[in-house]
Amino acid sequence: MSTNNILVFAEQRDGIIHSASYQLLAIAAKLATQTGGQAEACVIGSGIADLSTKLAAYGAKKVYTVDDPELKMYRASPYASALASAIDAADPKIVLVPTTFMGKDIAPRVAAKKRAAIAIDATEVKLDGADLIAEKPMYAGKFSGTFKLSGDRLQVVTIRTNAYSANEPQQGTTAETQSISLSLTENDKRLKINEIAATGSGVKDVTEGDIVVSGGRALKSEENFKILYDLAEVLDGAVGASRAACDAGYQSHTRQVGLTGKVVTPKLYIACGIDGAIQHLAGMRGSKVIVAINTKKEAPIFKVATYGCVADLFALVPPLTEELKKSNE
Ligand SMILES: Cc1cc2nc3c(=O)[nH]c(=O)nc-3n(C[C@H](O)[C@H](O)[C@H](O)COP(=O)(O)OP(=O)(O)OC[C@H]3O[C@@H](n4cnc5c(N)ncnc54)[C@H](O)[C@@H]3O)c2cc1C
């Protein structure tokens, strides 16, 4: 018999909590009012104990920490074992995980370990008695699927980033904390990491920006992408790219948005010189506001755009960046 609590896997890298974790705490608090439990969080890494305060500010009533040098760099097996140990200690009804690369990697492993019901990449969750109902887009966003996770077992759901908003942080709030010791098998330690490749020139990962400035084949070269990096910097955003731009070597595939790239749901997506192929739309159509800049007024991207500019991106983007710089001064 589990508690009625909702446990959030609070993803962190280099001591920085992924903003999606705060969004999940808002959902956890909402679900907890229905289950009669509380929102709790689990944070895993090395030297991360002080992150509990931040999680408390966003609504975690209790924070489980698994803090061990073995967890300094992300590896699926040790992290899954650490989260499974936290689940043993917390005994929650539901576990919420962000739909990030880490979340998608870890959630099925944990669900298998705990023989839990699981749904991946939900954009909406609600309770139906003891059961959890998860809605998720399918087939490149053409359909929405409804999944029912039986309440007779642990329920694990990954939630798409930015599908929900975080609550305003309440500074000065504290949470109960519990440290969980890590116990790894030899199997958990099989993977050794020698080096982590940088994903870009100091600009955020494409899944982490509230604003994403994305470029297509029209950019014509890696050097020309600088104008998008300049705009992203002024907006404190991230840079993305179409597959055509990545295949041409203008950007690394770590920045590719789409069906075979990353799914992004920022507050603002600025598509520069991107045609809007269905495979690209699959990765960005969930963005709150979409601005498209394209010379061709028939380009399919305009069908999903909130605002469209029929313009040459090379003529439009640099002066736009300059204007924004002025307004930031
Ligand atoms: C199985 C499969 C998976 C795929 N997965 C992905 C994926 O994950 N992500 C993805 O993006 N694609 C994916 N694709 C490829 C996709 O079908 C398109 O080929 C690709 O998205 C096209 O990229 P693009 O819009 O940058 O290039 P193009 O189709 O060449 O479009 C360039 C656009 O730029 C405009 N333009 C040209 N010059 C300018 C200018 N100066 N200013 C403004 N606009 C200008 C043009 O009018 C045109 O609309 C996939 C394809 C397949 C078959």
The ligand as a Gaussian input file, in Angstrom:
#p B3LYP/6-31G(d) Opt

LIG

0 1
 C       12.129000      10.131000     -41.996000
 C       12.419000      11.613000     -42.054000
 C       12.675000      12.280000     -40.856000
 C       12.938000      13.652000     -40.892000
 N       13.171000      14.320000     -39.689000
 C       13.336000      15.654000     -39.723000
 C       13.528000      16.380000     -38.504000
 O       13.612000      15.816000     -37.405000
 N       13.654000      17.727000     -38.589000
 C       13.600000      18.406000     -39.776000
 O       13.720000      19.644000     -39.772000
 N       13.431000      17.744000     -40.928000
 C       13.322000      16.387000     -40.932000
 N       13.195000      15.725000     -42.128000
 C       13.444000      16.487000     -43.393000
 C       12.257000      17.283000     -43.848000
 O       11.410000      16.482000     -44.627000
 C       12.726000      18.498000     -44.689000
 O       13.507000      18.025000     -45.753000
 C       13.559000      19.507000     -43.900000
 O       12.872000      19.870000     -42.726000
 C       13.755000      20.768000     -44.772000
 O       14.545000      21.677000     -44.087000
 P       14.473000      23.226000     -44.420000
 O       13.067000      23.694000     -44.228000
 O       15.559000      23.884000     -43.653000
 O       14.926000      23.279000     -45.956000
 P       14.131000      23.605000     -47.280000
 O       13.012000      22.648000     -47.483000
 O       15.144000      23.705000     -48.344000
 O       13.474000      25.016000     -47.015000
 C       14.197000      26.215000     -46.955000
 C       13.213000      27.336000     -46.798000
 O       13.893000      28.552000     -46.672000
 C       13.222000      29.555000     -47.426000
 N       14.208000      30.594000     -47.766000
 C       15.196000      30.539000     -48.710000
 N       15.972000      31.649000     -48.647000
 C       15.461000      32.422000     -47.658000
 C       15.832000      33.667000     -47.099000
 N       16.910000      34.342000     -47.534000
 N       15.075000      34.167000     -46.088000
 C       13.995000      33.517000     -45.625000
 N       13.601000      32.314000     -46.119000
 C       14.336000      31.775000     -47.098000
 C       12.642000      28.833000     -48.607000
 O       11.531000      29.536000     -49.132000
 C       12.244000      27.502000     -47.988000
 O       10.919000      27.557000     -47.492000
 C       12.944000      14.359000     -42.119000
 C       12.657000      13.671000     -43.308000
 C       12.410000      12.321000     -43.269000
 C       12.117000      11.603000     -44.568000

